[in-house]
Amino acid sequence: MGGRIQIGIPGRINRNPHTNCASAVRAYRRHLVSPDPEVSGFQAITLEDCLTTLADIGDRETASALRARYLDFARIDRAIFGE
């Protein structure tokens, strides 16, 4: 019986290869039998891709709410720094 383990992290953060999330994914992948998700059952995907897919299959309202809550970094910056 197979399964799939997926890690969802914001792409904006993951695009920098030196972030903790990107480093953790690379470290974990080195211990797998294969880097191919079909073989290993492990796939790293971005939160943006998940939310785009959610909107594409028809739940645009939920995708939009999640995008605003977890990916609106300008909103987070304003809340923290008052900018």
N, C-alpha and C positions, 0 to 999 in steps of 0.2 A: 504494500500500500504506500503510495507516494503522497507528497504534499508539497506545498510551496511556502517558503518563508520570504516575506517581502518587508523591506525597510522603506518607509516613506519619510523623506526629509525635504525641506524647502530647497529647490534647485538653486536659488540665489546663493544660498550658503554652500551647497554641495559643489558648485562650479569651481570654487577655490579648492585645489587639491590638498591644501594644508589644514583644512578644518578638521575638527575632531570627528565629525560624522563621516567625512570622506575617508579619513585615516582608518576609522573603525571598520568601514566596509571593506577597504583593501586588505586589512589585517585578517578579517574573517574569511574573505575569499581565498586567501593563500592556504587556508586549512581545508578547503573543499576538495572533493575528488575530481571536480572539473569546474572551470569557470562558466560553463554553459548552464543556464537556468533549467533547461530541459533535463539535464543530467543531475545537477546538484540540488535542484529545488530552491535555490537562493537567487533572488533578483532584487537589486536596488532600484527603486523608482522614485521620482520626485513627487512631492505633494502637488505641484502644479499639474503634472500629468494626470494624477488621480482626479483632481477637481475638473480638469478639462474633460476627461472621460465621463465623469458623473454628469456634467452639463450636456455632453453629447448624447447620452442615453435618456435625457429628458428631465433630469432634476436640476434645472438651472438655478432655482431659488436656493436650494441647499448648497450647491457648489458656490454660489455667489456669497452666501453667508459665511461659509467656511473660509473662502478666499479672503474676505474682509477681516475675519477674526485672526487668521494665522499667517497671512502673507502680506498684509498691508503694513510694511515696515515704516512707511512715512507716518502712519498713525501711531505706531509704537514709539517712534522717535519723538513725536510731538508730546505724547503722554509722559515720557521720561525727561526730555530736555526742554519742553515747553516751546519748541520751535514750530 
